């Protein structure tokens, strides 16, 4: 599935970006950043937040499509009488 592969790339990029920023954030908190490093980190945070917002919106839409497709399959199965609820044995 091409869409699944794109979702994996999106999640990988979010994970990678968050990990990269975590190191910079720790340096900021420990006051180990020069002025230039601070500006660079600020730019990277801005870029990551923009990407994360777009990525989260995209991922949300795709997950909604998956859930709606699953609901459609279940509804169709119920209509066709294929869906049976197993009763626990006494």
Order of alpha helices (4+ residues) and beta strands (2+ residues): alpha-alpha
